[in-house]
């Protein structure tokens, strides 16, 4: 039996990776019941995203992810929807 995609960090789509990174940041903070709850909510959010991804046509999602990664990171311009790619005019 193979390891499920949803637990392989190198197979995460960008949304899963962002939530995973947020989980690590919260776990690195001091102990507090509010942070425990935040960690639980982040775990639930990552699971929901993984559910969505796993129900989709994996080839389509992988193509979109690879396209986004090849275009470079988004630089936010401060306004909602004002993001642009590095190198854009």
N, CA, C and O atoms as a GROMACS GRO file, in nm:
protein
  356
    1UNK      N    1   0.085  -0.119   0.000
    1UNK     CA    2   0.000   0.000   0.000
    1UNK      C    3   0.089   0.124   0.000
    1UNK      O    4   0.186   0.131   0.075
    2UNK      N    5   0.056   0.221  -0.083
    2UNK     CA    6   0.138   0.342  -0.093
    2UNK      C    7   0.095   0.446   0.011
    2UNK      O    8  -0.016   0.443   0.063
    3UNK      N    9   0.187   0.538   0.038
    3UNK     CA   10   0.160   0.646   0.132
    3UNK      C   11   0.065   0.747   0.067
    3UNK      O   12   0.088   0.787  -0.046
    4UNK      N   13  -0.041   0.788   0.137
    4UNK     CA   14  -0.135   0.884   0.078
    4UNK      C   15  -0.066   1.017   0.045
    4UNK      O   16   0.023   1.062   0.118
    5UNK      N   17  -0.106   1.079  -0.065
    5UNK     CA   18  -0.050   1.207  -0.110
    5UNK      C   19  -0.063   1.313  -0.002
    5UNK      O   20   0.029   1.393   0.016
    6UNK      N   21  -0.173   1.315   0.070
    6UNK     CA   22  -0.201   1.421   0.166
    6UNK      C   23  -0.106   1.426   0.284
    6UNK      O   24  -0.105   1.525   0.357
    7UNK      N   25  -0.024   1.323   0.306
    7UNK     CA   26   0.073   1.325   0.415
    7UNK      C   27   0.216   1.336   0.364
    7UNK      O   28   0.311   1.324   0.442
    8UNK      N   29   0.232   1.358   0.235
    8UNK     CA   30   0.365   1.374   0.176
    8UNK      C   31   0.387   1.523   0.146
    8UNK      O   32   0.331   1.576   0.050
    9UNK      N   33   0.466   1.588   0.228
    9UNK     CA   34   0.486   1.733   0.216
    9UNK      C   35   0.531   1.772   0.075
    9UNK      O   36   0.490   1.876   0.024
   10UNK      N   37   0.613   1.690   0.013
   10UNK     CA   38   0.662   1.723  -0.122
   10UNK      C   39   0.554   1.710  -0.228
   10UNK      O   40   0.576   1.748  -0.343
   11UNK      N   41   0.437   1.658  -0.192
   11UNK     CA   42   0.326   1.646  -0.287
   11UNK      C   43   0.214   1.746  -0.258
   11UNK      O   44   0.112   1.746  -0.327
   12UNK      N   45   0.232   1.832  -0.157
   12UNK     CA   46   0.130   1.932  -0.124
   12UNK      C   47   0.113   2.031  -0.239
   12UNK      O   48   0.210   2.068  -0.305
   13UNK      N   49  -0.011   2.074  -0.261
   13UNK     CA   50  -0.036   2.187  -0.349
   13UNK      C   51  -0.004   2.312  -0.266
   13UNK      O   52   0.004   2.303  -0.143
   14UNK      N   53   0.012   2.429  -0.330
   14UNK     CA   54   0.052   2.549  -0.255
   14UNK      C   55  -0.038   2.582  -0.134
   14UNK      O   56   0.013   2.626  -0.031
   15UNK      N   57  -0.168   2.563  -0.145
   15UNK     CA   58  -0.257   2.593  -0.032
   15UNK      C   59  -0.228   2.502   0.086
   15UNK      O   60  -0.226   2.548   0.200
   16UNK      N   61  -0.206   2.373   0.060
   16UNK     CA   62  -0.173   2.281   0.169
   16UNK      C   63  -0.040   2.318   0.233
   16UNK      O   64  -0.026   2.312   0.355
   17UNK      N   65   0.057   2.354   0.151
   17UNK     CA   66   0.190   2.391   0.202
   17UNK      C   67   0.182   2.516   0.290
   17UNK      O   68   0.247   2.524   0.394
   18UNK      N   69   0.103   2.614   0.248
   18UNK     CA   70   0.088   2.737   0.326
   18UNK      C   71   0.025   2.707   0.463
   18UNK      O   72   0.068   2.761   0.565
   19UNK      N   73  -0.076   2.622   0.465
   19UNK     CA   74  -0.141   2.586   0.591
   19UNK      C   75  -0.043   2.507   0.678
   19UNK      O   76  -0.036   2.529   0.799
   20UNK      N   77   0.031   2.415   0.618
   20UNK     CA   78   0.131   2.336   0.691
   20UNK      C   79   0.236   2.428   0.755
   20UNK      O   80   0.272   2.410   0.871
   21UNK      N   81   0.283   2.526   0.679
   21UNK     CA   82   0.382   2.621   0.732
   21UNK      C   83   0.323   2.701   0.849
   21UNK      O   84   0.392   2.729   0.947
   22UNK      N   85   0.195   2.738   0.838
   22UNK     CA   86   0.129   2.809   0.947
   22UNK      C   87   0.118   2.718   1.070
   22UNK      O   88   0.135   2.765   1.183
   23UNK      N   89   0.090   2.590   1.049
   23UNK     CA   90   0.085   2.495   1.162
   23UNK      C   91   0.220   2.491   1.234
   23UNK      O   92   0.225   2.495   1.357
   24UNK      N   93   0.328   2.482   1.158
   24UNK     CA   94   0.461   2.478   1.218
   24UNK      C   95   0.491   2.605   1.298
   24UNK      O   96   0.550   2.599   1.405
   25UNK      N   97   0.448   2.720   1.244
   25UNK     CA   98   0.471   2.847   1.314
   25UNK      C   99   0.394   2.852   1.445
   25UNK      O  100   0.447   2.898   1.547
   26UNK      N  101   0.270   2.805   1.444
   26UNK     CA  102   0.190   2.804   1.566
   26UNK      C  103   0.250   2.708   1.667
   26UNK      O  104   0.257   2.739   1.786
   27UNK      N  105   0.293   2.591   1.621
   27UNK     CA  106   0.351   2.492   1.712
   27UNK      C  107   0.481   2.540   1.775
   27UNK      O  108   0.519   2.494   1.883
   28UNK      N  109   0.550   2.633   1.709
   28UNK     CA  110   0.676   2.686   1.763
   28UNK      C  111   0.652   2.792   1.871
   28UNK      O  112   0.747   2.832   1.939
   29UNK      N  113   0.529   2.836   1.888
   29UNK     CA  114   0.496   2.937   1.988
   29UNK      C  115   0.480   2.872   2.125
   29UNK      O  116   0.467   2.750   2.135
   30UNK      N  117   0.482   2.953   2.231
   30UNK     CA  118   0.464   2.898   2.367
   30UNK      C  119   0.328   2.828   2.382
   30UNK      O  120   0.234   2.855   2.307
   31UNK      N  121   0.321   2.739   2.479
   31UNK     CA  122   0.196   2.665   2.504
   31UNK      C  123   0.085   2.760   2.551
   31UNK      O  124   0.106   2.844   2.638
   32UNK      N  125  -0.032   2.743   2.492
   32UNK     CA  126  -0.149   2.822   2.530
   32UNK      C  127  -0.270   2.752   2.469
   32UNK      O  128  -0.263   2.702   2.357
   33UNK      N  129  -0.378   2.747   2.542
   33UNK     CA  130  -0.496   2.677   2.492
   33UNK      C  131  -0.550   2.739   2.362
   33UNK      O  132  -0.605   2.669   2.278
   34UNK      N  133  -0.534   2.870   2.346
   34UNK     CA  134  -0.579   2.935   2.222
   34UNK      C  135  -0.496   2.889   2.104
   34UNK      O  136  -0.548   2.871   1.993
   35UNK      N  137  -0.366   2.870   2.126
   35UNK     CA  138  -0.279   2.824   2.018
   35UNK      C  139  -0.306   2.677   1.985
   35UNK      O  140  -0.296   2.636   1.870
   36UNK      N  141  -0.340   2.600   2.087
   36UNK     CA  142  -0.379   2.460   2.062
   36UNK      C  143  -0.501   2.457   1.972
   36UNK      O  144  -0.506   2.379   1.877
   37UNK      N  145  -0.599   2.541   2.002
   37UNK     CA  146  -0.721   2.548   1.919
   37UNK      C  147  -0.687   2.594   1.778
   37UNK      O  148  -0.740   2.541   1.680
   38UNK      N  149  -0.598   2.694   1.766
   38UNK     CA  150  -0.557   2.741   1.634
   38UNK      C  151  -0.492   2.628   1.554
   38UNK      O  152  -0.519   2.611   1.435
   39UNK      N  153  -0.406   2.549   1.621
   39UNK     CA  154  -0.342   2.436   1.554
   39UNK      C  155  -0.444   2.333   1.508
   39UNK      O  156  -0.431   2.277   1.399
   40UNK      N  157  -0.545   2.308   1.590
   40UNK     CA  158  -0.651   2.214   1.552
   40UNK      C  159  -0.729   2.265   1.432
   40UNK      O  160  -0.762   2.188   1.342
   41UNK      N  161  -0.759   2.392   1.431
   41UNK     CA  162  -0.833   2.451   1.318
   41UNK      C  163  -0.750   2.447   1.190
   41UNK      O  164  -0.804   2.422   1.082
   42UNK      N  165  -0.620   2.474   1.202
   42UNK     CA  166  -0.533   2.466   1.084
   42UNK      C  167  -0.526   2.322   1.031
   42UNK      O  168  -0.526   2.301   0.910
   43UNK      N  169  -0.519   2.225   1.121
   43UNK     CA  170  -0.517   2.085   1.079
   43UNK      C  171  -0.646   2.049   1.006
   43UNK      O  172  -0.644   1.978   0.905
   44UNK      N  173  -0.758   2.099   1.057
   44UNK     CA  174  -0.886   2.074   0.991
   44UNK      C  175  -0.890   2.141   0.854
   44UNK      O  176  -0.938   2.082   0.757
   45UNK      N  177  -0.839   2.263   0.846
   45UNK     CA  178  -0.836   2.334   0.718
   45UNK      C  179  -0.751   2.259   0.615
   45UNK      O  180  -0.791   2.245   0.499
   46UNK      N  181  -0.634   2.211   0.657
   46UNK     CA  182  -0.547   2.138   0.564
   46UNK      C  183  -0.614   2.009   0.519
   46UNK      O  184  -0.602   1.969   0.403
   47UNK      N  185  -0.685   1.943   0.609
   47UNK     CA  186  -0.757   1.821   0.575
   47UNK      C  187  -0.867   1.848   0.473
   47UNK      O  188  -0.887   1.770   0.380
   48UNK      N  189  -0.938   1.958   0.491
   48UNK     CA  190  -1.044   1.994   0.395
   48UNK      C  191  -0.988   2.026   0.257
   48UNK      O  192  -1.044   1.986   0.155
   49UNK      N  193  -0.875   2.098   0.254
   49UNK     CA  194  -0.810   2.127   0.125
   49UNK      C  195  -0.764   1.996   0.061
   49UNK      O  196  -0.782   1.977  -0.059
   50UNK      N  197  -0.706   1.907   0.141
   50UNK     CA  198  -0.661   1.778   0.088
   50UNK      C  199  -0.779   1.697   0.035
   50UNK      O  200  -0.767   1.631  -0.068
   51UNK      N  201  -0.893   1.701   0.105
   51UNK     CA  202  -1.013   1.632   0.056
   51UNK      C  203  -1.049   1.684  -0.083
   51UNK      O  204  -1.077   1.606  -0.174
   52UNK      N  205  -1.049   1.816  -0.098
   52UNK     CA  206  -1.082   1.876  -0.227
   52UNK      C  207  -0.984   1.832  -0.335
   52UNK      O  208  -1.024   1.788  -0.442
   53UNK      N  209  -0.854   1.842  -0.305
   53UNK     CA  210  -0.750   1.807  -0.402
   53UNK      C  211  -0.762   1.661  -0.441
   53UNK      O  212  -0.754   1.627  -0.559
   54UNK      N  213  -0.782   1.574  -0.344
   54UNK     CA  214  -0.790   1.431  -0.371
   54UNK      C  215  -0.911   1.392  -0.455
   54UNK      O  216  -0.910   1.288  -0.521
   55UNK      N  217  -1.014   1.475  -0.454
   55UNK     CA  218  -1.134   1.447  -0.534
   55UNK      C  219  -1.123   1.499  -0.678
   55UNK      O  220  -1.207   1.468  -0.762
   56UNK      N  221  -1.021   1.578  -0.706
   56UNK     CA  222  -1.006   1.640  -0.837
   56UNK      C  223  -0.924   1.550  -0.929
   56UNK      O  224  -0.866   1.450  -0.887
   57UNK      N  225  -0.921   1.589  -1.055
   57UNK     CA  226  -0.836   1.523  -1.153
   57UNK      C  227  -0.693   1.565  -1.123
   57UNK      O  228  -0.656   1.679  -1.150
   58UNK      N  229  -0.613   1.475  -1.066
   58UNK     CA  230  -0.478   1.507  -1.019
   58UNK      C  231  -0.392   1.567  -1.129
   58UNK      O  232  -0.314   1.658  -1.101
   59UNK      N  233  -0.402   1.519  -1.251
   59UNK     CA  234  -0.319   1.572  -1.361
   59UNK      C  235  -0.350   1.720  -1.383
   59UNK      O  236  -0.258   1.800  -1.406
   60UNK      N  237  -0.476   1.757  -1.376
   60UNK     CA  238  -0.513   1.898  -1.395
   60UNK      C  239  -0.454   1.984  -1.285
   60UNK      O  240  -0.396   2.089  -1.313
   61UNK      N  241  -0.467   1.939  -1.159
   61UNK     CA  242  -0.414   2.018  -1.047
   61UNK      C  243  -0.263   2.029  -1.057
   61UNK      O  244  -0.209   2.138  -1.037
   62UNK      N  245  -0.193   1.922  -1.088
   62UNK     CA  246  -0.048   1.924  -1.097
   62UNK      C  247  -0.004   2.022  -1.206
   62UNK      O  248   0.094   2.095  -1.188
   63UNK      N  249  -0.076   2.026  -1.318
   63UNK     CA  250  -0.043   2.118  -1.426
   63UNK      C  251  -0.057   2.263  -1.379
   63UNK      O  252   0.030   2.345  -1.408
   64UNK      N  253  -0.164   2.294  -1.308
   64UNK     CA  254  -0.186   2.430  -1.257
   64UNK      C  255  -0.077   2.468  -1.158
   64UNK      O  256  -0.024   2.578  -1.163
   65UNK      N  257  -0.044   2.376  -1.067
   65UNK     CA  258   0.059   2.403  -0.967
   65UNK      C  259   0.193   2.428  -1.035
   65UNK      O  260   0.263   2.524  -1.001
   66UNK      N  261   0.230   2.344  -1.130
   66UNK     CA  262   0.357   2.361  -1.201
   66UNK      C  263   0.360   2.493  -1.277
   66UNK      O  264   0.463   2.560  -1.281
   67UNK      N  265   0.249   2.531  -1.338
   67UNK     CA  266   0.241   2.658  -1.409
   67UNK      C  267   0.261   2.774  -1.312
   67UNK      O  268   0.338   2.866  -1.340
   68UNK      N  269   0.192   2.772  -1.199
   68UNK     CA  270   0.205   2.878  -1.100
   68UNK      C  271   0.348   2.888  -1.047
   68UNK      O  272   0.402   2.998  -1.034
   69UNK      N  273   0.410   2.774  -1.018
   69UNK     CA  274   0.546   2.774  -0.967
   69UNK      C  275   0.643   2.829  -1.071
   69UNK      O  276   0.739   2.898  -1.036
   70UNK      N  277   0.620   2.800  -1.198
   70UNK     CA  278   0.710   2.848  -1.303
   70UNK      C  279   0.699   2.998  -1.324
   70UNK      O  280   0.792   3.060  -1.375
   71UNK      N  281   0.586   3.056  -1.285
   71UNK     CA  282   0.565   3.200  -1.304
   71UNK      C  283   0.629   3.283  -1.194
   71UNK      O  284   0.643   3.404  -1.208
   72UNK      N  285   0.669   3.220  -1.084
   72UNK     CA  286   0.734   3.293  -0.976
   72UNK      C  287   0.635   3.339  -0.871
   72UNK      O  288   0.514   3.331  -0.891
   73UNK      N  289   0.688   3.389  -0.759
   73UNK     CA  290   0.601   3.431  -0.648
   73UNK      C  291   0.522   3.558  -0.680
   73UNK      O  292   0.563   3.640  -0.762
   74UNK      N  293   0.408   3.570  -0.613
   74UNK     CA  294   0.324   3.689  -0.628
   74UNK      C  295   0.373   3.794  -0.529
   74UNK      O  296   0.394   3.764  -0.411
   75UNK      N  297   0.390   3.917  -0.577
   75UNK     CA  298   0.427   4.030  -0.492
   75UNK      C  299   0.300   4.111  -0.472
   75UNK      O  300   0.242   4.160  -0.568
   76UNK      N  301   0.258   4.124  -0.346
   76UNK     CA  302   0.132   4.193  -0.318
   76UNK      C  303   0.152   4.344  -0.320
   76UNK      O  304   0.246   4.397  -0.262
   77UNK      N  305   0.059   4.411  -0.389
   77UNK     CA  306   0.068   4.555  -0.403
   77UNK      C  307  -0.005   4.632  -0.295
   77UNK      O  308  -0.010   4.755  -0.300
   78UNK      N  309  -0.060   4.562  -0.198
   78UNK     CA  310  -0.126   4.630  -0.087
   78UNK      C  311  -0.277   4.638  -0.102
   78UNK      O  312  -0.348   4.642  -0.002
   79UNK      N  313  -0.327   4.641  -0.224
   79UNK     CA  314  -0.470   4.647  -0.246
   79UNK      C  315  -0.524   4.506  -0.271
   79UNK      O  316  -0.451   4.419  -0.318
   80UNK      N  317  -0.650   4.486  -0.239
   80UNK     CA  318  -0.712   4.357  -0.266
   80UNK      C  319  -0.707   4.333  -0.416
   80UNK      O  320  -0.748   4.419  -0.494
   81UNK      N  321  -0.657   4.219  -0.455
   81UNK     CA  322  -0.646   4.187  -0.597
   81UNK      C  323  -0.533   4.261  -0.666
   81UNK      O  324  -0.522   4.255  -0.789
   82UNK      N  325  -0.449   4.330  -0.590
   82UNK     CA  326  -0.342   4.409  -0.649
   82UNK      C  327  -0.211   4.336  -0.661
   82UNK      O  328  -0.107   4.398  -0.684
   83UNK      N  329  -0.214   4.204  -0.647
   83UNK     CA  330  -0.090   4.127  -0.658
   83UNK      C  331  -0.039   4.122  -0.800
   83UNK      O  332  -0.116   4.129  -0.896
   84UNK      N  333   0.092   4.110  -0.813
   84UNK     CA  334   0.152   4.095  -0.945
   84UNK      C  335   0.270   4.001  -0.932
   84UNK      O  336   0.321   3.980  -0.822
   85UNK      N  337   0.311   3.945  -1.040
   85UNK     CA  338   0.423   3.853  -1.039
   85UNK      C  339   0.553   3.934  -1.044
   85UNK      O  340   0.557   4.043  -1.100
   86UNK      N  341   0.658   3.877  -0.985
   86UNK     CA  342   0.789   3.942  -0.994
   86UNK      C  343   0.825   3.951  -1.140
   86UNK      O  344   0.805   3.856  -1.216
   87UNK      N  345   0.877   4.064  -1.181
   87UNK     CA  346   0.917   4.085  -1.320
   87UNK      C  347   0.808   4.147  -1.405
   87UNK      O  348   0.836   4.194  -1.515
   88UNK      N  349   0.682   4.150  -1.355
   88UNK     CA  350   0.575   4.216  -1.430
   88UNK      C  351   0.597   4.367  -1.425
   88UNK      O  352   0.652   4.420  -1.329
   89UNK      N  353   0.556   4.433  -1.529
   89UNK     CA  354   0.571   4.578  -1.534
   89UNK      C  355   0.469   4.647  -1.447
   89UNK      O  356   0.467   4.770  -1.439
   0.00000   0.00000   0.00000
